Amino acid sequence: MRVAVCVKQVPDTEARLRVNRDGRWVDEEDLPFQINESDEYALEEGLRIAEATGGEVVVFSLGPERVKDALRKALALGAAKAVHLSDPAFSGGDALATGRALAAAVRRDEEGFGVVLTGSQSDDVGYGSTGSVVAGALGWPHAWLVMGVEVADGGGAAEVTREMESGKNEVFRLPLPAVLAVQAGINHPRYASLKGIMQAKRKPVEALGPADLGLDPASVGEAGSRLEIVSVDFPASGEGAQMIEGDAATAARALVEKLRTEARVL
Amino acid sequence: MAKTWIVLQQREGRISRISWEAIAAGQRLAGELSGGKAEAVLLGSGVGELAREVAVADLAAVHVADHEALAGYTPGAYVGALASAIRDAAPDFVVFPHTYQTVDYFARLAHEAGAGLLPEVTGFERGDGGLVFRRPILGGKLVARVRVKGEGPVLVSVQSGAFSADSAARGGSAEVRELPVDGAAVRADREILRVEDAGGDQVDLTKAEVIVAVGRGVGGEDKLGPIRELAAALGAEIAASRPVVDNGWLERDRQIGSSGQTVAPKLYLAAGISGAIQHVVGMKGSGVVVAINKDPGAPIFNLADYGIVGDLHEVVPALTEAVKEAKGDG
């Protein structure tokens, strides 16, 4: 089965962030980027499905030049080919604009896919919605927060496990092709081998713009979105919290004292 | 006149608390838009009694889509029932509780209904050129202010806890109306086989009085020793945020948060936990919260009562010593 995996490149969640000059996003200069966490799990799940069914993975990503690093990594991990929606017109899109553009790129592939996998939520804007929009635009069934996929009926269906609230999972059958938005923790993602990294250099990366997808530039990216970010800010830090200063030993003693005499919980 | 809808979530014959939070948000939104009243939408099978329960809220109407295909949740049936209703009535905003179920289907609904989509809102206010909505980005490290542009309805989900359920205005007697359902459009698109426990609930953290919770910042399973010693000194249970469990450093039944357990101990000590909302919803009811994190910008400090900025691998052993000393004195 051929598997499409959509990944997003996002800022390293541990990185120190600054607001950029126009105040509408974080300053990306010197900011380390990585493949979005749940997308890494989606890629691993895609590779496993392709390996088990004798297929291949094509990885899709939308974003600027830096996204090539994420695509190279996906190729090093085992994807056969990469498709990069690289035109600047695609950037700044909401989940609807981005999802529709990705769906158009998936549909453009002539050999077709048995399943499209995405991560469940991006670690930057966190709409949690792109995969469902891809499904809507393709007219395929979908599921979000997927914690298990078993391909059944020779690729005609899948038994899917979806995470629910309060520690329960729902298990259901979904006809394929479908779009599955994968939750972090579904598997243990592999590491790239040296051989994989070398091979990735020779694998194809296709760059696409709106015209290649038959899309009006006004329907993609920021122009095609219903949302506009006015500003981004840090919430007031430590609001309400008493910050305890000093080296580890001093702070620890001061904290215990406060927990005993002030909060009275020890 | 501007129109605001609120789509309620019900499970096993009950309106969830977060649906009442969505009612509160929708009432405020309707007030901001036109000074009018919001309208609620309830989907299900045989939910007339529930509709009357909702009708005590101060609403213009409760629309009920009652159909046997809506007895259980599937995205196909829910999108089928709501897409045409939204196209026909063209509300300006449709408010949803931000739950796993909502996120599973409402992006697809937005696509099918030709609507915009604004997930996980924590608040809104009137700004230059209209309403400005707040939502967390980058794991809650920053807050984005977002404006809606273009024509047509917008689907908005409101984050758990962002609006108080108790603030929902009651004392109304909203008219309960039937929302026509096109049986051909309302089709289950998945065949539900079963519901099972995600990771077994052998460890019941809800009864613990003291919890020491670790996050990604602990760095590995081999580094949990000092955490266990602190927990032992405090007589605490050990718990974790999701990344720790995903990495296999602790068992899934010790996970706190939206996909794990919800706890409210007397003392919650969070070490190396940044404080993403998915974790916070599982512990915000705790009595006293202590946060240790090397990042002074970690959102957990906005929630904590006491905070120490530092390396948990230094602070935690020091804390264990300090607790032992204090208990020895006592």
Interface residues (C-beta under 8 A of the other chain):
Chain A: P11 T13 E14 R16 L17 V19 V26 E37 D94 A95 L96 G99 R100 D123 D124 V125 G126 Y127 G128 S129 T130 G131 S132 V133 A135 G136 A137 P141 H142 A143 W144 L145 M147 E159 V160 R162 E163 M164 E165 S166 G167 K168 N169 E170 V171 F172 R173 L174 Q183 A184 G185 H188 S225 R226 L227 E228 I229 V230 S231 V232 D233 F234 P235 A236 S237 G238 E239 G240 A241 Q242 M243 I244 A248 A249 A251 A252 R253 L255 V256 E257 K258 L259 R260 A263 V265 L266
Chain B: P75 G76 T99 Y100 Q101 V103 D104 Y105 F106 A107 R108 A110 H111 E112 G116 L117 L118 P119 E120 G127 V132 R135 P136 I137 L138 G139 G140 K141 L142 V143 A144 R145 V146 R147 V148 K149 G150 G152 V154 D189 R190 E191 I192 L193 R194 V195 E196 D197 A198 G199 D201 V210 R216 L234 R242 P243 V245 D246 G248 S258 S259 G260 Q261 T262 K266 L267 S274 G287 V288 V290 A291 D295 P296 G297 P299 F301 N302 L303 A304 D305 Y306 G307 I308 V309 G310 D311 E314 V315 P317 A318 L319 E321 A322 V323 E325 A326 G330
